[in-house]
Amino acid sequence: MAERARRDTRIGPAIDRSLIDRARNGDLDAFESIVRARMDAVYRLTSAILGNEADARDAAQEAFVAMWRQLPRLREPERFEAWLQRVAVNASRMTIRSRSRRRVREIPSSTVVELAERAAGAPPDDAAILDAALASLPVDQRAILVLHHLEGRPLAELAMILEIPEGTAKSRLFAARRALADAIEQDRGDRR
């Protein structure tokens, strides 16, 4: 726990405040530099929340479009990292909403391989069980789990990123952990 508290919680190398200020004032070169510096981290976050490569790419792109539009109104540039993650989480939410309207279902190749393994009687690995359990959770629960456990964000930052009180972040994290455990247990029960 102490290690997590000491761990640097930025999503990449620090972005110079002057670069953020220049981008806020409409400098495209500064904006492109920020996008290059944060593209991988934003994609990892959207991918972990959405569990679908194509949707994750779309959500990451939408996050950067939203960042460009909203950057001039950013009131606290020193909290840019948390703000960008909140924009990425919101872009993931919007992608899930549009996905439910599309009613088109992509079958990832990993699912095809997993189904083939099940048919052959091979037990699924822990990563496949975790992926399936995460995919069954609502986006808000996935987001809080990803931000806390994969990105290493402490509760105070979760609250800031998700724009909720810290106590609410704590209870939502608890509920998300319980829902994940239940989903894993259900998946294991289905496999017996």
C-alpha positions in Angstrom: 0.0 0.0 0.0 2.8 2.4 0.9 4.4 1.6 -2.5 1.2 2.7 -4.3 1.2 5.9 -2.3 4.7 6.7 -3.4 4.2 5.7 -7.0 4.1 8.5 -9.5 0.5 8.7 -10.7 1.1 10.6 -14.0 0.0 8.8 -17.1 3.3 9.5 -18.8 6.3 11.9 -18.6 5.3 15.3 -17.2 3.9 17.7 -19.8 5.4 21.1 -19.5 2.9 23.7 -18.3 3.8 26.0 -21.1 2.9 23.4 -23.6 -0.6 23.1 -22.1 -0.9 26.9 -22.0 0.1 27.1 -25.7 -2.4 24.4 -26.6 -5.1 26.2 -24.6 -4.4 29.2 -26.7 -5.0 27.3 -30.0 -1.4 26.3 -30.8 -1.8 23.1 -33.0 1.9 22.1 -32.6 1.5 22.1 -28.9 -1.7 20.1 -29.1 0.0 17.6 -31.4 2.8 17.2 -28.9 0.4 16.5 -26.1 -1.5 14.0 -28.2 1.8 12.2 -29.1 2.8 12.2 -25.4 -0.6 10.8 -24.2 -2.0 8.7 -27.0 -0.7 5.4 -25.7 -1.9 6.0 -22.1 -5.4 7.2 -23.2 -5.7 4.2 -25.5 -4.7 1.8 -22.7 -7.4 3.4 -20.5 -10.1 3.3 -23.1 -9.1 -0.2 -24.1 -9.3 -1.5 -20.5 -12.7 0.1 -20.0 -14.2 -1.0 -23.3 -12.5 -4.3 -23.9 -12.7 -3.8 -27.7 -9.8 -2.6 -29.8 -11.9 -0.8 -32.4 -14.1 0.9 -29.8 -11.0 1.8 -27.7 -9.4 3.5 -30.7 -12.6 5.4 -31.5 -13.0 6.5 -27.8 -9.3 7.6 -27.6 -9.8 9.7 -30.8 -13.0 11.2 -29.4 -11.2 12.0 -26.2 -8.6 14.0 -28.0 -11.2 15.8 -30.1 -13.0 16.6 -26.9 -9.7 17.7 -25.3 -9.1 20.1 -28.2 -12.6 21.6 -27.9 -12.6 21.8 -24.1 -8.9 22.8 -23.5 -9.5 26.6 -23.6 -12.0 26.2 -20.8 -9.6 24.1 -18.6 -9.6 26.0 -15.3 -6.8 24.2 -13.5 -4.0 23.3 -15.9 -2.0 21.8 -13.0 -4.6 19.0 -12.9 -4.3 18.3 -16.7 -3.6 14.6 -16.2 -6.7 13.9 -14.1 -8.8 16.1 -16.5 -7.6 14.2 -19.5 -8.4 10.9 -17.9 -11.9 12.1 -17.0 -12.3 13.1 -20.7 -11.2 9.6 -21.8 -13.6 7.9 -19.3 -16.4 10.1 -20.6 -15.5 9.2 -24.2 -15.6 5.5 -23.2 -19.1 6.1 -21.8 -20.3 7.7 -25.0 -18.8 4.9 -27.0 -20.8 2.3 -24.9 -24.0 4.3 -25.4 -23.4 4.5 -29.2 -22.5 0.8 -29.2 -25.8 -0.1 -27.6 -27.6 1.9 -30.3 -25.7 0.3 -33.1 -26.6 -3.2 -32.2 -23.6 -4.5 -34.2 -21.5 -7.0 -32.3 -17.8 -7.5 -33.2 -16.4 -10.9 -32.3 -12.7 -10.4 -31.3 -10.3 -13.1 -32.5 -9.4 -13.8 -28.8 -13.1 -14.9 -28.3 -12.9 -17.2 -31.2 -9.7 -18.8 -29.9 -11.3 -19.1 -26.4 -14.4 -20.7 -27.8 -12.2 -23.2 -29.8 -10.2 -24.0 -26.6 -13.4 -24.6 -24.6 -14.7 -26.9 -27.4 -11.3 -28.8 -27.1 -11.7 -29.0 -23.4 -8.8 -26.7 -22.5 -9.3 -24.7 -19.4 -9.3 -20.9 -19.8 -6.5 -18.9 -18.4 -7.0 -16.4 -15.6 -6.6 -13.4 -18.0 -9.5 -14.7 -20.1 -11.7 -15.2 -17.0 -10.8 -11.6 -15.8 -11.5 -10.1 -19.2 -14.9 -11.8 -19.4 -15.8 -10.7 -15.9 -14.7 -7.1 -16.6 -16.6 -7.0 -19.8 -19.8 -8.0 -17.9 -19.6 -5.0 -15.6 -21.2 -1.6 -16.3 -18.8 1.0 -17.7 -18.7 3.0 -14.4 -17.5 0.0 -12.5 -14.9 -0.9 -15.1 -13.6 2.6 -15.2 -13.1 2.9 -11.4 -11.4 -0.6 -11.3 -9.1 0.3 -14.2 -8.2 3.7 -12.9 -7.4 2.3 -9.4 -5.8 -1.1 -10.1 -4.3 -0.7 -13.5 -3.4 3.0 -13.5 -2.6 3.1 -9.8 -4.8 6.1 -8.9 -5.4 6.7 -5.2 -9.0 7.3 -4.0 -8.6 11.1 -3.9 -7.6 11.1 -7.6 -10.5 8.7 -8.5 -12.9 11.2 -6.9 -11.4 14.1 -8.8 -11.3 12.2 -12.2 -14.8 11.0 -11.9 -16.1 14.2 -10.3 -17.6 12.5 -7.2 -16.9 12.9 -3.5 -14.1 10.7 -2.1 -16.5 8.7 0.0 -18.5 7.9 -3.0 -15.4 6.9 -4.9 -14.5 4.5 -2.0 -18.0 2.9 -2.0 -18.1 2.6 -5.8 -14.7 1.0 -5.8 -15.9 -1.5 -3.1 -19.0 -2.2 -5.1 -17.1 -2.7 -8.3 -14.6 -5.1 -6.6 -17.6 -7.1 -5.2 -19.3 -7.1 -8.7 -16.0 -8.3 -10.3 -15.6 -11.0 -7.7 -19.2 -12.1 -8.3 -18.7 -12.1 -12.0 -15.6 -14.2 -11.7 -17.3 -16.6 -9.4 -20.3 -16.9 -11.7 -18.0 -17.5 -14.7 -16.2 -20.3 -12.8 -19.5 -21.8 -11.8 -20.7 -21.8 -15.4 -17.5 -23.6 -16.4 -18.0 -26.5 -13.8 
